[in-house]
């Protein structure tokens, strides 16, 4: 549908603008510290474990930084749409599911 595509393009433009504001050094990457500052604006009560959880979920290549393609996934990830691939990826990274809800994921490594 053209309307859905139009809305999606607007979302991507907004996310790309946000990414460029966060990428102050213009390296094309956002590190965990910058991500934490940003996420705490979106979710003021976010603790270290939640910050790390979302960062690792978005960091698909495990580079330790988010590029703009990782960042474009933020909408779906923060809405907590979980694909089975992401569940397997998180399990490999030390996350364990508790119960049936994604919000119940608990990080088992060090933060």
C-alpha positions in Angstrom: 0.0 0.0 0.0 1.3 3.4 -1.0 0.2 5.1 2.3 2.1 2.5 4.4 5.2 3.0 2.2 5.0 6.8 2.6 4.7 6.5 6.4 7.6 4.1 6.5 9.8 6.5 4.5 8.9 9.3 6.9 9.9 7.1 9.8 13.2 6.2 8.2 14.0 9.9 7.5 13.3 10.7 11.1 15.5 7.8 12.3 18.3 8.8 10.0 18.1 12.4 11.2 18.2 11.2 14.8 21.2 9.0 14.0 23.1 11.9 12.5 22.5 14.0 15.6 23.8 11.2 17.8 26.8 10.5 15.6 28.5 13.8 16.6 31.9 12.7 15.4 30.4 11.7 12.0 32.0 8.2 12.2 28.9 6.4 11.1 28.8 4.6 14.4 27.1 5.0 17.8 28.8 3.5 20.9 27.1 2.0 23.9 27.6 5.2 26.0 25.9 7.4 23.4 23.1 4.8 23.0 22.6 4.8 26.8 22.2 8.6 26.8 19.7 8.3 24.0 17.7 5.4 25.4 17.4 7.1 28.8 15.6 10.0 27.0 13.2 7.5 25.4 12.9 5.3 28.5 13.9 7.4 31.6 13.6 4.4 33.9 15.9 2.2 31.8 18.6 0.5 33.8 22.0 -0.7 32.6 20.7 -4.2 31.8 17.9 -2.8 29.7 20.3 -0.4 27.9 22.7 -3.3 27.1 19.8 -5.6 26.1 18.5 -3.3 23.4 22.1 -2.3 22.3 23.0 -6.0 21.8 19.7 -6.7 20.1 20.3 -4.0 17.6 24.1 -4.6 17.1 23.6 -7.3 14.5 27.3 -7.6 13.5 28.5 -7.6 17.1 30.9 -4.8 16.4 30.2 -3.1 19.7 28.7 -0.1 17.9 25.5 0.7 16.0 25.6 1.7 12.4 22.8 3.4 10.6 21.3 0.1 9.4 21.3 -1.2 13.0 19.6 2.0 14.0 16.9 1.7 11.4 15.7 -1.5 13.2 15.1 0.5 16.4 11.4 1.0 15.7 10.6 -2.7 15.6 13.0 -3.5 18.4 11.7 -0.9 20.8 8.1 -2.0 20.0 9.4 -5.5 21.1 8.6 -7.4 18.0 10.8 -10.4 18.4 11.6 -12.7 15.5 12.9 -16.2 16.3 16.3 -15.2 14.8 16.7 -12.5 17.5 15.8 -14.9 20.2 18.5 -17.3 19.1 21.0 -14.5 18.7 20.3 -13.2 22.3 20.5 -16.7 23.7 24.0 -17.1 22.2 25.0 -13.8 23.8 24.1 -14.9 27.3 20.5 -13.7 27.6 17.9 -16.1 29.0 14.2 -16.0 28.5 12.0 -16.0 31.6 8.3 -16.7 31.0 6.6 -15.9 27.7 7.1 -12.2 27.4 10.1 -10.5 25.8 10.1 -7.9 28.6 11.1 -10.8 30.9 14.4 -11.4 29.2 17.2 -11.2 31.8 20.8 -10.6 31.0 23.0 -13.2 32.6 26.4 -11.7 31.8 28.1 -8.7 33.3 26.8 -5.2 32.6 
